[in-house]
Amino acid sequence: MMSRARPYASVALGALASAACSLSQANERPALITSATASSRAELAAVVSAALNGAPVRLADDSLTRDSALIVDRVQPRDAAGLPLDGRTLGKPERFLLVTHGTDCVLIHESTGKRHVLRSARCQPATGS
């Protein structure tokens, strides 16, 4: 009798967890950073770098202030003359999305789904969202 109850319990728990995720994401909206500071830019760069396994990143000062999506392309290795070493780079750029969750600014790495609260940034819902 116990073995029959477990699969149903697993399905029920899975459905409950899925519903909880949907509810938490239902109140999220695409967002923009309202006033970027040196501190918020440094935190954003550190979070993006950590999400990319410590790869160094260079972000524009106005990143996420005009668009809620951040696209980070891989740096192509170059020789001393500045020419690409390997021809075409086939890797896809990494996408991040900034959303509001309550009063928090949350950066979501789209390929992994990992979420990072930006403590130094202030954001507001993007217009039209």
C-alpha positions in Angstrom: 0.0 0.0 0.0 2.8 2.4 0.8 4.6 1.9 -2.5 1.4 3.0 -4.4 1.1 6.2 -2.3 4.7 7.3 -3.0 4.3 7.9 -6.8 1.2 10.0 -6.2 2.9 11.9 -3.5 5.8 12.6 -5.8 3.4 13.8 -8.5 1.5 16.0 -6.0 4.7 17.5 -4.7 6.0 18.2 -8.2 2.7 19.9 -9.2 2.8 21.9 -6.0 6.4 23.0 -6.6 5.5 23.9 -10.2 2.5 26.0 -9.1 4.7 27.8 -6.5 7.3 28.7 -9.2 4.5 30.0 -11.5 3.1 32.1 -8.7 6.5 33.6 -7.8 7.1 34.4 -11.5 3.6 35.8 -12.1 4.4 39.0 -10.2 7.7 39.5 -12.0 8.0 42.0 -14.8 10.8 43.0 -17.1 12.7 45.8 -15.5 15.3 48.6 -16.1 17.9 49.9 -13.8 16.8 53.5 -12.9 20.1 55.1 -11.9 23.3 53.1 -12.4 26.0 53.8 -10.0 29.6 52.6 -9.9 28.6 50.2 -7.2 25.6 48.8 -9.1 27.7 48.5 -12.3 30.5 46.6 -10.4 27.9 44.3 -8.8 26.3 43.6 -12.2 29.7 42.8 -13.8 30.6 40.5 -10.9 27.3 38.7 -11.1 27.5 38.2 -14.8 31.1 37.1 -14.6 30.2 34.5 -11.8 27.3 33.2 -14.0 29.8 32.7 -16.8 32.2 30.7 -14.6 34.5 33.6 -13.8 35.0 34.7 -17.3 36.0 38.4 -17.4 33.3 40.6 -18.8 33.2 44.2 -20.0 29.7 45.8 -19.8 28.6 49.2 -21.1 27.9 51.8 -18.4 24.2 51.9 -19.5 23.7 48.2 -19.4 20.1 47.3 -18.4 19.1 51.0 -18.3 17.3 51.0 -21.7 16.5 47.4 -22.2 15.7 44.6 -19.7 17.8 42.1 -21.7 21.5 41.8 -21.5 23.3 39.9 -24.2 26.9 39.0 -23.5 29.0 37.7 -26.5 32.2 35.7 -26.0 35.5 37.5 -26.6 37.2 36.1 -29.7 40.9 35.4 -29.2 43.1 37.5 -31.4 46.7 37.5 -32.4 49.2 40.4 -31.9 47.9 42.1 -35.1 44.3 41.9 -33.9 43.2 39.2 -36.3 40.9 36.4 -35.0 42.9 33.2 -34.2 40.1 30.8 -35.1 38.0 32.2 -37.8 34.3 32.1 -36.8 33.2 31.7 -33.3 30.3 29.3 -33.1 29.3 29.7 -29.5 26.0 31.4 -28.7 25.9 34.7 -26.8 24.6 34.4 -23.2 21.3 36.1 -22.4 20.3 37.6 -19.1 17.0 39.2 -18.2 16.4 41.8 -15.5 13.0 41.6 -13.7 11.4 43.1 -10.6 10.3 40.7 -7.9 8.5 42.8 -5.3 11.1 45.5 -4.6 14.1 43.4 -5.7 15.9 43.6 -9.0 16.6 40.1 -10.1 18.9 39.1 -12.9 18.0 35.8 -14.6 20.6 33.8 -16.6 18.3 32.4 -19.3 20.3 29.3 -20.2 20.6 28.1 -16.6 17.5 29.7 -15.0 19.7 30.9 -12.1 18.5 34.0 -10.4 20.7 36.7 -8.7 19.3 39.5 -6.6 21.2 42.7 -7.4 21.5 44.4 -4.0 23.1 47.7 -5.2 20.8 48.3 -8.1 17.5 50.1 -8.1 15.0 49.2 -10.8 11.5 49.8 -12.0 9.2 47.9 -14.4 10.1 48.5 -18.0 7.6 50.7 -19.9 5.1 48.7 -21.8 5.4 45.6 -19.6 
